[in-house]
């Protein structure tokens, strides 16, 4: 199969990190088409990106249209150009050498592997941030197993419930079959939603430790390098799980997962917010919970 790979990322306020991200892709896959959706209205961002990364294509939005709408605009441009595989990557992530080949090899080894993600470390450390995602179908709770552990190859290549949108390689057929990311999410949980939609039509999500990346974590939320519960993150964490459950679950699982948002995830995240002493995060989480409970399409 002739592979035509496009890499898509969204820039907002951190062009220097976007440049580092793009250069890591260039080094790993020189033939990749690079697409940056620029949500930053500042002209200096585009100028820095274009001058630092030869051949990059910058799609200007003129304003911050949100992460999901931005990444969808880049995916649409890649699809129009005939991409067979699309690398979705956060602009605060950096690929390590050989990552793209390892993800493609994983797809070749597993016929139903349509979405593949790498072992991802906190930037500049040997601490794991992502090694495959799990989704608890009883209470509607997601988890990154092994998060914060020192890497010692504890997570092998396997099928998982979801791949984080921080770095995911996606066959173009996925978007052709189930559509792009759902822009009702704005940010957070859109990756889980895509993986669930793909799973429903027999397209699996796979994790491979043979591919590696580093993540600066939450620059767009204002707390690079941490999993701190800011008000922005808290709101969408609470709200968006309701969207996933209401759209993708049925019967008793839907009921049990909706109940789980109040009985399990609410106390868990409120305790985290209290321990982190994050000002405004508790009220933002409760507002997200309320908006999610009332949300309908």
N, C-alpha and C positions, 0 to 999 in steps of 0.2 A: 504493500500500500504506500502510495506517495503521501508523505506527511507534510502538511502546510500548517505550521504552528504560529499562532498569534498570541502575544502576551498583552494583557489588559490591566491597567491600574488606574486609580483615581488620585489626583493630586489636590491637596487642600492645605495651604499654609506651610508645608514642609518640603519645598522643592529640592533641598539638598539631600533629603532622605529618598525622594523619588529618583534622583540621579543615581544614588548608590544602588538602589533596587534595580534600576534598568541596566546599569553596567554589569551587575552580577548575572543578569539574563544574557547579555551580549557575550560574556565570557563563557557561559555554559552552552549557549545555542546561538552562534553568530547569524544563522539564517532566519531567526525568529523575527516576525513583524512586531514592532513595538508600538503600542497605542496607549497614549496617556489622555485621560479625560480630565481636563483642568477645571476644577470647581472653584479655583481661586481667581478672583477678578483682577488681581494684581498682574500687570504686564511683566514684572520682573521674574515671576515664577516661570512663565513660558520661555522667556529669554534664557534663563539659566538652564532649563531642561534642554532646549534646542541646541544651545552652544556646547553643552557637555556630553550629549549623547547623539552621535551622528546617525541620521536616518530615522530618528524617532518621529512619530506623527502625533501632534498635539491637537486634540479636539476641544475647542473652547466652548464653555457653556455660558460664560458671561456672568455667572453667579453661582452660589453654592446650591445646587439642585438636590443635594443629598447623595449619600454613597450609592444606594441601590439604583436610583435613576441614572447616576453617572456610570456605574459599571455596566449597566444594560446598554447604554449608548455605545460604549466601547465594544461590547460583545456583538451588537448589531452590525457595527462597521466591520468587524472581523468576519462575521458570517457572510456579509455581502461580498467580501473579497475571496470567499471560497475556502476559509480555514477549515481544516479537518480536526484540529485540536486547539483548544483555547486555554491558555494559562491565566487563571485569575489570581492576582497577587496584590496584597496590600502594599502601599508605597513605603511602609515602615518594615518590610520584610526583605531579606537578602538570601538568595540561593547560594548553596555551597556547590563546588564543582561536581558535575555528574548528576545533579538532581533531576534534570529534565529527562535524561536518558533512562535513569532508574525508574521514573514514573511511567515512561513509555514501555519499558520492559515489563513492568507490573501489568500493564494493560494487555500486553502480548501473552503473558503467562496465564491470565485469567479472563476467559472470553466474556464474562459478564461485567468486568471491571470498566465502568464508564466514567467514574470520577475517582481520581487518585490523589492522595495527599502525602507529604513527607513528614519525617521526624522533624519537629521544630523546637528549637531551643530559645530560651531567653537570650537576647542579643549579647554576644561576647562572653557567654557562660557555657558550662556543661550541664545546666539545669533544664530539664524538659518542660516545655510549655504545652506541646501537643504530641500525642502518640496514638491517635485514633479516638473518635468520639462515640460515646454511648448515649442512648436515649431510653430512659425508663418508661416503658409503655403503660405502667400501672398508674404512676402519679404525674407523668409529663415533666420529667426532670432530665436535663442534659448534664454530662460530665466529661471532663478530660481525664481519663485514667492516667496515673503516673505524673500528673502535673506537679511541678516543683521538686521532683525527685532528681537525684544525680543520675545521669545516663549510664546504665550498665547493660544495655541490650535486653532490657526486661520485656520489651514489647515487639513481637515478631510481625511479619507481613501477614495481614489477615483482612477479611471482610469486616467492615464496621458499620455502625448506624449512620454516621455522618462524617464528613470531612470539613474542617474549618475553611471558611472563605479567605483566611489569611493567605494560604497557598493551596490552590487546587487545580489540577489538570483535568480538563473536561473534554470528552469527545463531543464534537459538534452535533452529533445525532441526539444528544441529550436535550439540547436547546431546541432542536427541530421537532422533537417528540413531545416534550412537556412544557416548552416555552422558556422564557428568560426568568431571572429572579423576579419575585413578586414585589413590586415597588411600594405596596402598602406597608412593608416592613421598615422602610427608610434606612435603618441600620440595625444590625444584630438579628440573628435567627433566620435570616434569609437563606443561609447556607444549609441549615437543617431542613428547611422547607423544600429546597431544591432536591436534596438527597432523598427525602421521603417521596417526593413526586416521581423521581427517577426509579426508586425501589419498587414503586407500585406498578411499573411497566417492565420490570425485570432487569433494570440497569443498576448494578451494584456499586457501592462505594468501598474503596479499598485503601488501606494504609500500608505504606512500605517504608521501613527504616533505612532502606538502601539509599533513599533520597533524603537529603537534609537541607534545612533552612534555619535562619535565625530571625527572630521577631523582636522589634523594639517595644511592642505591646502598648496599644491604646494611645498612640500619639494624637489621633483625631479626637479622643475624649479628654485630652489635656493632661494625661498622667503617663508619659512615656516610661516604659520599663516596669510597670506594675499592673496588678489586677484590681486596682482601687475602684471602689463603687462610687463614682461621681454621680451627681444628679442625672446627667444625660444618660449614662449607662444604666443606672437604676431604673429610670422610667421605661426605656425600651426593653430591658430584661423582663420586667413585669408584664408590660403590654403585649409584647410580641409572642410570648408563649401561648397566650389566648388565641392569637391569630392562627398559629400552627394547629392547635387543638381543634378549633372550630372548623377550620377548612379541611383538615386531613384525617381526623379521627371520627369514628362512628360508634353507635351503640353504647355498651357499658364502658368501653375504654374511654370514650369521649367524656362520659359523666365522671369517671374516676380521675381522669387527668385534670378536668376543671376543678374538682374538689381538691386535688393535690396542690393546686396553685395557692390555696388558702391554708391547707393543713400542713404542707411540707415546705414548699418553696418560700412562702411568706415569712415564717419564723426563721428559716435558714438565712435568708438575705438580710432581714432586719437585724439579726444577731451579728452578721458580718459588718453591716453598716455601723452598728453601735461600737463594735470593737475597733473599727477603722476611724471612728469619730469623723465621719464624712458629713460636713455641714450641708443640709438641704437634701441629702440622698434619701432619707427615710420618707419624707413627704413626696418626693418625686416617685419613689417606688410605689407608694400607696395610690398616687394619681394614675400611674401606669396600670396598676391592678384594676382600678375603677374603669379606666378607659378601655382596657382590654375586655373586661367583663361585659361592657355595654356594646362593644364593637360588633358590627355586622356588615355584610357586603350585599 
